[in-house]
Amino acid sequence: MPSLARRVYGTLRARAHRLTSRLHALPDFIIVGAAKAGTTSLYFYLSSHPKIYPATKKEIHYFDLNFPRGEHWYRRHFPPALRLKLEGAITGEASPYYLYHPHVPERIARALPDVKLIVCLRNPVDRALSHYWHVVRAGNEPLAPEEALDMETESQRIGQEKARLIADGNYDSRAYRIHSYLDRGIYADQIAAYQRYFPASQMLILKSEDLFADTQGTCDSVLDFLGLDHHPLPTDTVQHKGSYEQDVKPETRERLAAFYEPHNQRLYDLLGVDAAWW
């Protein structure tokens, strides 16, 4: 009987969660990426606005890692919808893996067709290096940068994993998430995937370099996009800004720049900009 009682209790509790979750809002905006491009800083600054109520945590990872949990699980991470309506506020989240996961654009489009998307991009060479040293600090990278930051090495590590993820949206590949140093910086393909589902009016694409150089001005442009009044930031301290433990050989950086040159040009053509790096 005790085990039966626990099962009954668990069933009733799950149903209660489903019912109460409907009272919670869905996000008005999502920062979809890129990883190591200032998304934590941007979300911190936006959450300081009196009319932006943050989610229970910055990275919910619903549309990539937790999609099978269902919308009721996702809603529980946001404030009550009635509270937002009464106070004229909005809410949102930031999960930078969303930009790189192949199934996320369609999932977001189906669940939140009117959501506003914010993309923060960083010079892909700097992004790849930052990503590499982050993984090194976490103890998950045994290879030297010259080897790890090589497309042939990366293809051997994640090529089959990427194909499997494309074939099975519920598959989670740790290697694909961790060791995709170069592939994540091919922004043109990732932006194009979102443009297939969302009009330009629902997407704001920023440079993380602008966020760090002119934090207030960049945040004001995001608030304009979200339809909110400007608000002075409480601090200009960059959140979670990593530092390289060491730099790489000049020839490695040059090799990365050469690798990204054609991909960056495709990005410039896609966005209608004209710059060496934007």
C-alpha positions as CSV (number, residue, x, y, z in Angstrom):
1,M,0.0,0.0,0.0
2,P,2.7,2.6,0.8
3,S,4.1,2.2,-2.7
4,L,0.6,2.5,-4.2
5,A,0.0,5.6,-2.1
6,R,3.3,7.1,-3.4
7,R,2.3,6.4,-7.0
8,V,-1.1,8.0,-6.5
9,Y,0.5,11.0,-4.8
10,G,3.0,11.3,-7.6
11,T,0.3,11.2,-10.2
12,L,-1.8,13.8,-8.5
13,R,1.2,16.1,-7.9
14,A,2.1,15.9,-11.6
15,R,-1.5,16.8,-12.6
16,A,-1.5,19.7,-10.2
17,H,1.8,20.9,-11.7
18,R,0.3,20.7,-15.2
19,L,-2.8,22.7,-14.2
20,T,-0.9,25.4,-12.3
21,S,1.7,25.7,-15.0
22,R,-0.9,27.1,-17.3
23,L,-1.1,30.2,-15.1
24,H,2.5,31.0,-15.9
25,A,3.7,33.0,-18.9
26,L,5.7,31.9,-21.9
27,P,8.7,34.1,-22.8
28,D,8.4,37.3,-24.7
29,F,12.0,37.1,-25.8
30,I,14.8,34.6,-26.0
31,I,18.5,35.2,-26.3
32,V,19.4,32.2,-28.4
33,G,23.2,32.6,-28.5
34,A,26.0,32.5,-29.3
35,A,27.9,30.7,-26.6
36,K,30.9,32.7,-25.2
37,A,29.5,35.8,-26.8
38,G,28.3,37.8,-23.9
39,T,24.8,36.3,-23.4
40,T,25.2,36.1,-19.6
41,S,26.1,39.8,-19.4
42,L,23.3,40.8,-21.7
43,Y,20.7,38.8,-19.8
44,F,22.0,40.3,-16.5
45,Y,21.6,43.8,-17.8
46,L,18.2,43.2,-19.2
47,S,17.0,41.6,-16.0
48,S,17.8,44.8,-14.1
49,H,15.1,46.6,-16.0
50,P,12.0,47.2,-13.8
51,K,9.7,45.8,-16.6
52,I,11.6,42.7,-17.3
53,Y,11.0,39.8,-14.9
54,P,13.6,37.1,-15.3
55,A,13.0,33.4,-15.4
56,T,13.9,31.2,-12.5
57,K,17.4,30.8,-14.2
58,K,19.1,32.2,-17.2
59,E,19.5,29.0,-19.2
60,I,16.5,26.8,-19.1
61,H,17.6,24.7,-22.1
62,Y,14.0,23.6,-22.9
63,F,14.1,23.7,-26.7
64,D,17.4,21.8,-26.9
65,L,18.0,19.5,-23.9
66,N,14.7,19.4,-22.1
67,F,12.1,19.4,-24.9
68,P,10.6,16.0,-24.0
69,R,9.5,17.5,-20.6
70,G,6.8,19.5,-22.3
71,E,5.4,23.0,-22.2
72,H,4.0,22.7,-18.7
73,W,7.6,22.1,-17.4
74,Y,8.8,25.1,-19.4
75,R,6.1,27.5,-18.2
76,R,7.0,26.8,-14.5
77,H,10.2,28.7,-15.0
78,F,8.4,32.0,-15.8
79,P,6.3,34.4,-13.7
80,P,2.5,34.2,-13.6
81,A,1.0,35.6,-16.8
82,L,-1.6,37.7,-14.9
83,R,1.2,39.4,-12.9
84,L,3.0,40.4,-16.1
85,K,-0.2,41.7,-17.6
86,L,-1.2,43.7,-14.6
87,E,2.3,45.2,-14.2
88,G,3.0,45.8,-17.9
89,A,6.1,43.6,-17.8
90,I,7.7,40.9,-19.9
91,T,9.9,37.9,-19.4
92,G,12.5,35.9,-21.2
93,E,15.4,33.5,-21.0
94,A,18.8,33.0,-22.5
95,S,20.1,29.6,-23.6
96,P,23.1,30.0,-26.0
97,Y,23.0,26.4,-27.2
98,Y,19.7,27.3,-29.0
99,L,21.6,29.0,-31.8
100,Y,23.6,25.9,-32.6
101,H,21.1,23.1,-32.1
102,P,19.7,22.1,-35.5
103,H,16.1,21.4,-34.2
104,V,15.6,24.5,-32.1
105,P,14.5,27.1,-34.7
106,E,11.5,25.0,-35.8
107,R,10.6,24.1,-32.2
108,I,10.6,27.7,-31.1
109,A,8.6,28.7,-34.2
110,R,5.9,26.2,-33.4
111,A,5.6,27.0,-29.7
112,L,6.3,30.7,-29.8
113,P,5.6,32.1,-33.3
114,D,5.5,35.7,-32.1
115,V,8.6,35.6,-29.7
116,K,11.4,38.1,-30.2
117,L,14.8,36.6,-30.7
118,I,18.1,38.2,-29.7
119,V,21.4,36.9,-31.2
120,C,24.7,38.1,-29.8
121,L,27.6,37.2,-32.1
122,R,31.4,37.5,-31.4
123,N,34.4,37.5,-33.7
124,P,34.4,33.7,-34.4
125,V,38.2,33.4,-33.8
126,D,37.9,35.0,-30.3
127,R,34.8,32.9,-29.6
128,A,36.5,29.7,-30.6
129,L,39.5,30.5,-28.4
130,S,37.3,31.5,-25.4
131,H,35.3,28.3,-25.9
132,Y,38.5,26.2,-25.9
133,W,39.9,27.7,-22.8
134,H,36.6,27.4,-21.0
135,V,36.6,23.6,-21.7
136,V,40.2,23.3,-20.7
137,R,39.4,25.0,-17.3
138,A,36.6,22.6,-16.8
139,G,39.0,19.7,-17.2
140,N,37.3,18.4,-20.4
141,E,39.9,19.1,-23.0
142,P,43.2,17.0,-23.1
143,L,44.3,18.3,-26.5
144,A,46.6,21.3,-27.1
145,P,44.9,24.3,-28.9
146,E,46.8,23.6,-32.1
147,E,45.3,20.2,-32.3
148,A,41.8,20.8,-30.8
149,L,41.3,24.0,-33.0
150,D,41.7,22.0,-36.2
151,M,38.7,21.3,-38.4
152,E,39.9,17.8,-39.3
153,T,40.2,17.0,-35.6
154,E,36.8,18.6,-34.8
155,S,35.1,16.7,-37.6
156,Q,36.4,13.4,-36.3
157,R,35.1,14.3,-32.9
158,I,31.6,15.7,-33.7
159,G,30.9,14.8,-37.4
160,Q,28.9,11.6,-36.7
161,E,27.4,13.1,-33.6
162,K,26.0,16.0,-35.6
163,A,24.5,13.7,-38.1
164,R,22.9,11.6,-35.4
165,L,21.5,14.7,-33.7
166,I,20.0,15.9,-37.0
167,A,18.4,12.5,-37.5
168,D,17.1,12.3,-33.9
169,G,16.1,15.5,-32.2
170,N,16.0,14.0,-28.8
171,Y,19.6,12.7,-29.0
172,D,22.0,14.6,-26.8
173,S,25.7,14.6,-27.7
174,R,28.1,15.8,-25.1
175,A,30.9,15.9,-27.7
176,Y,28.8,18.0,-30.0
177,R,28.1,20.5,-27.3
178,I,31.7,20.7,-25.9
179,H,34.1,20.2,-28.7
180,S,32.4,22.3,-31.4
181,Y,34.9,25.1,-31.2
182,L,35.0,25.9,-34.9
183,D,31.6,24.8,-36.1
184,R,29.8,27.1,-33.7
185,G,31.4,30.1,-35.3
186,I,29.9,29.4,-38.8
187,Y,27.2,31.9,-38.0
188,A,25.7,32.2,-41.5
189,D,24.3,28.7,-41.4
190,Q,22.8,29.2,-38.0
191,I,21.2,32.6,-38.7
192,A,19.8,31.3,-42.0
193,A,18.2,28.4,-40.1
194,Y,16.3,30.9,-38.0
195,Q,15.4,33.2,-40.9
196,R,13.5,30.3,-42.5
197,Y,11.0,30.5,-39.6
198,F,11.2,34.1,-38.3
199,P,10.9,37.5,-40.1
200,A,13.6,40.1,-39.7
201,S,11.3,42.2,-37.5
202,Q,11.5,39.4,-34.8
203,M,15.2,39.0,-34.8
204,L,17.9,41.4,-33.4
205,I,21.5,40.5,-34.2
206,L,24.2,42.2,-32.1
207,K,27.9,42.1,-31.8
208,S,29.3,41.2,-28.4
209,E,32.1,43.7,-29.1
210,D,29.5,46.5,-29.1
211,L,28.0,45.2,-25.9
212,F,31.4,45.4,-24.1
213,A,32.4,48.7,-25.7
214,D,29.1,50.6,-25.3
215,T,27.0,48.6,-22.8
216,Q,24.4,51.2,-22.2
217,G,23.9,52.0,-25.8
218,T,23.7,48.4,-26.9
219,C,21.2,47.6,-24.1
220,D,19.1,50.6,-25.1
221,S,18.9,49.2,-28.7
222,V,17.7,45.9,-27.2
223,L,15.1,47.7,-25.1
224,D,13.9,49.5,-28.3
225,F,13.5,46.1,-30.0
226,L,11.5,44.8,-27.0
227,G,9.3,48.0,-26.9
228,L,10.5,49.1,-23.5
229,D,11.7,52.5,-22.1
230,H,15.4,53.0,-21.7
231,H,16.7,52.3,-18.2
232,P,20.2,53.2,-16.7
233,L,22.2,50.1,-15.9
234,P,23.2,49.4,-12.3
235,T,26.8,48.6,-13.2
236,D,29.1,48.1,-16.2
237,T,30.7,45.0,-14.7
238,V,30.7,42.3,-17.4
239,Q,29.2,39.1,-16.1
240,H,31.2,35.8,-16.4
241,K,33.9,37.4,-18.7
242,G,36.4,34.6,-19.1
243,S,40.1,35.2,-19.6
244,Y,42.6,33.1,-21.6
245,E,45.0,31.2,-19.4
246,Q,47.4,31.6,-22.3
247,D,47.2,32.7,-25.9
248,V,47.8,30.5,-28.9
249,K,50.6,30.6,-31.4
250,P,50.2,33.4,-34.0
251,E,50.0,30.9,-36.8
252,T,47.1,29.2,-35.1
253,R,45.2,32.4,-34.9
254,E,46.0,33.2,-38.5
255,R,44.8,29.7,-39.5
256,L,41.5,30.3,-37.7
257,A,41.1,33.7,-39.4
258,A,41.7,32.1,-42.8
259,F,39.2,29.4,-42.0
260,Y,36.5,31.8,-41.1
261,E,37.0,34.3,-43.9
262,P,34.6,32.7,-46.4
263,H,32.1,31.9,-43.7
264,N,32.2,35.5,-42.4
265,Q,31.7,36.8,-45.9
266,R,28.5,34.7,-46.2
267,L,27.4,36.2,-42.9
268,Y,28.0,39.8,-44.2
269,D,26.1,39.0,-47.4
270,L,23.2,37.6,-45.3
271,L,23.0,40.5,-43.0
272,G,23.8,43.2,-45.5
273,V,26.9,44.5,-43.7
274,D,30.4,45.3,-45.1
275,A,33.3,44.8,-42.6
276,A,36.3,42.6,-41.9
277,W,34.6,41.5,-38.8
278,W,31.3,43.3,-39.1
